[in-house]
Amino acid sequence: MISMARMRASLASGVLLALAACGSDPAVMVLPPLPALDTITLQASGDAPGRGWDGVVEAVQQAGLNAQTAGRVTVVNVDVNDRVATGDVLLRLTAVEQEAGANTARAQLRAAEAAAAEADANYRRFAALETKQFVSRAQIEQVRAARDSAAAARDVARAQLVQAGQQTEYTVIRAPFAGIVSARHVQPGESVAPGQPLMTVYAPAALRIQVQVPQSDAIAIRTANRAEVVLADGRRMQVAEVTVYPAADPATHSVGVRVTLPEIAQPPQPGATAKLVFPISSGARDSVLRIPVSALAQRGEVSGVYVLADQGLALHQVRLGQHSGDQVEVIAGLKAGDQIVIDPIAAVQALIAQRKAAAGGPHD
């Protein structure tokens, strides 16, 4: 057993010496060339006027119209993109049950008014007899209580009639303000229940954009108090007033910033993307590296980029900054002059092909 162990140790030592000897030959360490890959060479750009974040356009005045009573849609007068004025009838619901309830409330009110009038007249008769001491004090208090109860029942009937009339008015959906119909959720003949969405209307004259910025930049943005809006179609406009929220989000540690767009001839639609650029310093970085988003290789929560150097590929972990369309800013992990692969899947396939070629070659 001892001699066998010594033989194995000697064999292992021989293998290690052989590998070391082979390692001294540079021809053995050269890998086969990589397949052709699409790459780009990074170049730093320092022409950014400030720092920007992507946001979404939203309407300052927007109303989601929901059904406040049950019924069936009978008429829909408007559709998406239609302009409406204040008070315009947008759609109607059936009002059979609501009108029946209103008629019932009217009948109950008439009965309550008659009972109240009778109780009041009875009280006046007893009050006249009280001066002549023909009735007792207890009888007077009894008829007074009956009069007050009848008056209260009349007031309840009046309130029920108002409520029933309001239910009838709920069957006619009107525009709360002048604007544009941005969504329509029902069709004629469809049954609706209270709370069900019917339409959405917004006023195009007042639009705003909200973004979330790092808390470290909030003070500088508040001090600058101005921003440039870059719309999706390339139009740019200056905003002279910026609202920075006073508190940060405890989950993301970011601060909300809101700007109101000025009136323009063709305003963007709510939900469209836009970019806010603030005239603040980018810190110690005097240049910006941007790469295509398609070049990123995700490994869980870690982002990386395949870098080509000396006919080899290496996955570099990167720290990302602001997104701008199909480009993303690289804060750390790359430098100007690096040659990166724009397709990480093709990079992985090239590495696999290179290793297979190396494994299938001659061995010493």
C-alpha positions as CSV (number, residue, x, y, z in Angstrom):
1,M,0.0,0.0,0.0
2,I,2.9,2.4,0.8
3,S,4.7,1.6,-2.5
4,M,1.4,2.2,-4.4
5,A,0.9,5.6,-2.7
6,R,4.5,6.5,-3.6
7,M,4.0,5.5,-7.2
8,R,0.9,7.7,-7.4
9,A,2.7,10.7,-5.9
10,S,5.6,10.2,-8.3
11,L,3.1,10.1,-11.3
12,A,1.4,13.2,-10.1
13,S,4.7,15.0,-9.8
14,G,5.6,14.0,-13.3
15,V,2.3,15.3,-14.7
16,L,2.8,18.6,-13.0
17,L,6.3,18.9,-14.3
18,A,5.1,18.1,-17.8
19,L,2.3,20.7,-17.6
20,A,4.8,23.2,-16.4
21,A,7.1,22.4,-19.2
22,C,4.2,22.7,-21.7
23,G,3.2,26.0,-20.2
24,S,6.5,27.4,-21.1
25,D,5.7,26.9,-24.8
26,P,3.5,29.9,-25.8
27,A,2.1,28.1,-28.8
28,V,0.2,25.7,-26.5
29,M,-1.6,28.6,-24.7
30,V,-2.9,30.3,-27.9
31,L,-6.7,29.7,-28.3
32,P,-8.4,29.4,-31.7
33,P,-9.6,32.7,-33.0
34,L,-13.1,33.8,-32.0
35,P,-15.9,33.8,-34.6
36,A,-16.7,37.2,-36.1
37,L,-18.7,39.4,-33.7
38,D,-20.4,42.8,-34.1
39,T,-18.6,45.2,-31.8
40,I,-18.4,48.9,-31.1
41,T,-15.7,51.0,-29.6
42,L,-16.7,53.2,-26.7
43,Q,-16.2,57.0,-27.0
44,A,-16.8,59.5,-24.2
45,S,-19.1,62.4,-24.8
46,G,-18.9,65.4,-22.6
47,D,-21.6,67.6,-24.3
48,A,-24.4,66.8,-21.9
49,P,-26.0,70.1,-20.7
50,G,-27.0,68.6,-17.4
51,R,-28.6,65.5,-15.9
52,G,-31.8,64.0,-17.2
53,W,-34.4,61.5,-16.2
54,D,-37.2,59.8,-18.2
55,G,-40.8,60.4,-17.1
56,V,-44.4,60.1,-18.3
57,V,-46.7,62.8,-19.4
58,E,-49.9,63.0,-17.3
59,A,-52.9,65.3,-17.3
60,V,-53.3,67.7,-14.4
61,Q,-57.1,67.6,-14.7
62,Q,-58.3,64.1,-15.5
63,A,-61.6,62.4,-14.5
64,G,-62.5,58.8,-14.5
65,L,-66.3,58.7,-14.8
66,N,-67.8,55.7,-13.0
67,A,-71.4,54.5,-12.8
68,Q,-73.1,55.8,-9.7
69,T,-76.3,53.7,-10.2
70,A,-77.2,50.4,-11.9
71,G,-78.7,50.3,-15.3
72,R,-78.2,49.4,-18.9
73,V,-76.4,51.6,-21.4
74,T,-78.9,53.0,-23.9
75,V,-76.9,55.7,-25.8
76,V,-73.2,56.5,-26.1
77,N,-72.7,59.9,-27.7
78,V,-68.9,60.2,-27.8
79,D,-65.9,58.0,-28.5
80,V,-62.2,58.2,-27.9
81,N,-60.4,61.4,-29.1
82,D,-63.8,63.3,-29.2
83,R,-63.7,66.8,-27.7
84,V,-66.5,67.6,-25.2
85,A,-67.7,70.7,-23.5
86,T,-68.7,71.1,-19.9
87,G,-72.1,69.5,-19.3
88,D,-72.2,67.6,-22.6
89,V,-74.2,64.3,-22.3
90,L,-71.6,61.5,-22.9
91,L,-74.0,58.5,-22.4
92,R,-77.3,57.5,-20.9
93,L,-78.5,54.6,-18.8
94,T,-82.0,53.2,-18.4
95,A,-83.9,55.0,-15.7
96,V,-87.0,52.7,-15.2
97,E,-86.1,51.7,-11.6
98,Q,-84.8,55.1,-10.7
99,E,-88.0,56.9,-12.0
100,A,-90.2,54.4,-10.2
101,G,-88.3,55.1,-7.0
102,A,-88.8,58.8,-7.5
103,N,-92.5,58.4,-8.0
104,T,-92.7,56.3,-4.9
105,A,-90.8,59.0,-2.9
106,R,-93.3,61.7,-4.2
107,A,-96.3,59.7,-3.1
108,Q,-94.7,59.1,0.3
109,L,-94.0,62.8,0.6
110,R,-97.6,63.7,-0.1
111,A,-98.8,61.3,2.5
112,A,-96.3,62.7,5.0
113,E,-97.3,66.3,4.3
114,A,-101.0,65.4,4.8
115,A,-100.2,63.7,8.1
116,A,-98.1,66.6,9.2
117,A,-100.9,69.1,8.4
118,E,-103.5,67.0,10.3
119,A,-101.2,66.7,13.3
120,D,-100.6,70.5,13.3
121,A,-104.3,71.3,13.1
122,N,-105.1,68.9,15.9
123,Y,-102.4,70.5,18.0
124,R,-103.9,74.0,17.4
125,R,-107.3,72.8,18.5
126,F,-105.9,71.3,21.7
127,A,-104.0,74.5,22.4
128,A,-107.1,76.6,22.1
129,L,-108.9,74.3,24.6
130,E,-106.0,74.5,27.0
131,T,-106.6,78.2,27.5
132,K,-110.0,77.4,28.8
133,Q,-108.7,74.4,30.8
134,F,-110.8,71.9,28.9
135,V,-107.9,69.6,28.3
136,S,-105.1,68.4,30.6
137,R,-101.4,69.2,30.4
138,A,-100.6,65.6,29.5
139,Q,-103.0,65.7,26.5
140,I,-101.3,68.9,25.2
141,E,-97.9,67.3,25.4
142,Q,-99.2,64.2,23.6
143,V,-100.6,66.1,20.6
144,R,-97.4,68.3,20.5
145,A,-95.3,65.1,20.2
146,A,-97.6,63.8,17.5
147,R,-97.2,67.1,15.6
148,D,-93.4,67.0,15.9
149,S,-93.2,63.4,14.8
150,A,-95.4,64.0,11.8
151,A,-93.2,67.0,10.8
152,A,-90.0,64.9,11.1
153,A,-91.6,62.2,8.9
154,R,-92.4,64.8,6.3
155,D,-88.8,66.0,6.3
156,V,-87.5,62.4,5.9
157,A,-89.9,62.0,2.9
158,R,-88.5,65.2,1.3
159,A,-85.0,63.9,1.7
160,Q,-85.9,60.5,0.2
161,L,-87.4,62.3,-2.8
162,V,-84.2,64.3,-3.3
163,Q,-82.2,61.1,-3.1
164,A,-84.5,59.3,-5.6
165,G,-84.2,62.3,-7.9
166,Q,-80.4,62.2,-7.7
167,Q,-80.5,58.5,-8.6
168,T,-82.4,59.4,-11.7
169,E,-79.9,62.1,-12.6
170,Y,-77.1,59.5,-12.3
171,T,-78.5,57.8,-15.4
172,V,-77.3,60.8,-17.5
173,I,-73.5,61.0,-17.6
174,R,-72.2,64.5,-18.4
175,A,-68.7,65.9,-19.0
176,P,-67.4,67.5,-15.8
177,F,-65.2,69.9,-17.7
178,A,-64.1,70.7,-21.3
179,G,-61.6,68.2,-22.6
180,I,-60.9,65.1,-24.7
181,V,-62.3,61.6,-24.2
182,S,-59.2,59.4,-23.6
183,A,-60.9,56.1,-22.8
184,R,-64.3,54.4,-23.3
185,H,-65.2,51.3,-21.4
186,V,-68.8,50.4,-22.3
187,Q,-71.0,49.8,-25.3
188,P,-74.7,50.3,-25.9
189,G,-76.8,47.5,-24.4
190,E,-74.2,46.7,-21.7
191,S,-75.4,46.4,-18.1
192,V,-73.4,48.4,-15.5
193,A,-73.2,48.3,-11.7
194,P,-72.3,51.1,-9.3
195,G,-68.6,51.9,-9.4
196,Q,-68.0,50.4,-12.9
197,P,-65.7,52.6,-15.1
198,L,-67.6,54.2,-18.0
199,M,-65.3,56.9,-19.6
200,T,-62.2,58.9,-18.9
201,V,-61.9,62.6,-19.8
202,Y,-58.8,64.8,-19.5
203,A,-58.1,68.5,-20.2
204,P,-55.3,68.9,-22.7
205,A,-54.4,72.4,-21.7
206,A,-52.7,71.4,-18.5
207,L,-50.1,68.6,-18.6
208,R,-47.3,67.7,-16.3
209,I,-44.4,65.3,-16.0
210,Q,-43.2,63.6,-12.9
211,V,-39.8,61.8,-12.4
212,Q,-38.0,60.2,-9.5
213,V,-34.5,61.5,-8.9
214,P,-31.8,60.4,-6.4
215,Q,-32.0,62.2,-3.1
216,S,-28.4,63.4,-3.6
217,D,-29.6,65.5,-6.6
218,A,-32.8,66.9,-5.1
219,I,-31.1,69.9,-3.5
220,A,-29.4,71.0,-6.7
221,I,-32.6,70.6,-8.7
222,R,-34.5,72.7,-6.2
223,T,-31.8,75.4,-6.3
224,A,-31.8,75.5,-10.1
225,N,-35.6,75.6,-10.3
226,R,-35.8,75.2,-14.0
227,A,-35.6,72.3,-16.5
228,E,-35.7,71.5,-20.2
229,V,-38.4,69.1,-21.5
230,V,-37.5,66.8,-24.4
231,L,-40.6,65.2,-25.9
232,A,-40.6,61.9,-27.7
233,D,-40.8,63.6,-31.1
234,G,-37.7,65.7,-30.4
235,R,-39.3,69.0,-29.5
236,R,-37.7,70.9,-26.6
237,M,-39.1,73.5,-24.3
238,Q,-38.0,75.3,-21.2
239,V,-39.8,75.1,-17.9
240,A,-39.4,78.0,-15.5
241,E,-40.9,76.3,-12.4
242,V,-40.0,73.0,-10.9
243,T,-41.7,71.4,-7.9
244,V,-39.4,69.1,-5.8
245,Y,-41.3,67.0,-3.3
246,P,-40.3,67.7,0.4
247,A,-39.9,64.0,1.4
248,A,-38.1,61.0,-0.1
249,D,-39.6,57.6,-0.8
250,P,-38.6,55.4,2.1
251,A,-38.4,52.3,-0.1
252,T,-36.4,53.7,-3.0
253,H,-34.8,56.7,-1.3
254,S,-35.7,58.8,-4.4
255,V,-37.4,62.2,-4.5
256,G,-40.3,63.1,-6.8
257,V,-39.9,66.1,-9.1
258,R,-42.8,67.6,-11.1
259,V,-43.0,70.2,-13.8
260,T,-46.0,71.6,-15.6
261,L,-45.7,71.9,-19.4
262,P,-46.4,75.2,-21.1
263,E,-49.2,75.5,-23.6
264,I,-48.1,74.3,-27.0
265,A,-49.8,73.9,-30.4
266,Q,-49.7,70.1,-30.4
267,P,-49.5,68.9,-26.8
268,P,-48.3,65.3,-26.2
269,Q,-50.9,62.7,-25.1
270,P,-51.0,61.5,-21.5
271,G,-49.0,58.4,-21.1
272,A,-46.3,59.4,-23.6
273,T,-42.7,59.4,-22.5
274,A,-40.7,62.6,-22.1
275,K,-37.3,63.5,-20.6
276,L,-36.6,66.2,-18.0
277,V,-33.0,67.6,-18.2
278,F,-32.0,69.7,-15.2
279,P,-29.0,72.2,-15.4
280,I,-27.1,70.5,-12.6
281,S,-23.5,69.2,-12.5
282,S,-22.7,65.6,-13.2
283,G,-20.2,65.6,-10.3
284,A,-16.6,64.5,-10.9
285,R,-17.5,62.9,-14.3
286,D,-16.6,65.2,-17.1
287,S,-17.5,62.7,-19.8
288,V,-20.2,60.2,-20.3
289,L,-20.1,56.7,-21.6
290,R,-23.2,55.3,-23.2
291,I,-23.8,51.8,-24.6
292,P,-26.8,50.2,-26.3
293,V,-29.2,48.5,-23.9
294,S,-29.0,45.4,-26.1
295,A,-25.3,45.0,-25.1
296,L,-26.2,44.3,-21.5
297,A,-25.9,40.7,-20.1
298,Q,-28.0,40.2,-17.0
299,R,-26.8,37.8,-14.3
300,G,-29.5,38.1,-11.7
301,E,-29.3,41.7,-10.4
302,V,-25.8,42.2,-11.9
303,S,-25.3,43.8,-15.2
304,G,-22.3,43.0,-17.4
305,V,-20.8,43.7,-20.8
306,Y,-18.6,41.4,-22.9
307,V,-15.4,43.2,-23.8
308,L,-13.1,42.1,-26.7
309,A,-9.4,42.3,-26.1
310,D,-6.4,40.4,-27.6
311,Q,-8.8,38.0,-29.3
312,G,-10.4,37.1,-26.0
313,L,-13.7,37.9,-24.4
314,A,-14.2,39.0,-20.8
315,L,-17.4,39.8,-19.0
316,H,-17.1,43.2,-17.2
317,Q,-19.5,44.1,-14.5
318,V,-20.9,47.6,-14.9
319,R,-22.8,50.1,-12.9
320,L,-25.5,51.8,-14.9
321,G,-26.9,55.4,-14.7
322,Q,-29.6,57.1,-16.7
323,H,-31.5,55.5,-19.5
324,S,-32.1,57.5,-22.7
325,G,-34.1,55.6,-25.3
326,D,-32.1,52.6,-26.4
327,Q,-29.0,53.9,-24.7
328,V,-27.9,53.6,-21.1
329,E,-25.1,55.5,-19.3
330,V,-22.2,53.5,-17.8
331,I,-21.0,54.9,-14.5
332,A,-18.3,52.3,-13.7
333,G,-16.8,49.2,-15.3
334,L,-15.9,50.4,-18.7
335,K,-13.6,53.1,-20.2
336,A,-13.3,55.0,-23.4
337,G,-11.6,52.8,-26.1
338,D,-13.1,49.5,-24.9
339,Q,-14.4,47.3,-27.7
340,I,-17.7,45.8,-26.6
341,V,-19.9,43.1,-28.2
342,I,-23.4,44.5,-28.9
343,D,-25.0,41.0,-28.7
344,P,-24.3,39.1,-25.5
345,I,-25.9,36.0,-26.8
346,A,-23.6,35.9,-29.8
347,A,-20.7,36.5,-27.4
348,V,-21.6,33.4,-25.3
349,Q,-22.0,31.3,-28.5
350,A,-18.6,32.5,-29.7
351,L,-17.0,31.5,-26.4
352,I,-18.6,28.0,-26.6
353,A,-17.4,27.6,-30.2
354,Q,-13.8,28.7,-29.2
355,R,-13.7,26.2,-26.4
356,K,-14.9,23.4,-28.5
357,A,-12.3,24.2,-31.2
358,A,-9.6,24.2,-28.5
359,A,-10.8,20.9,-27.0
360,G,-10.8,19.2,-30.5
361,G,-7.2,20.3,-31.3
362,P,-4.0,18.2,-31.1
363,H,-2.5,17.5,-27.6
364,D,1.2,17.1,-26.7
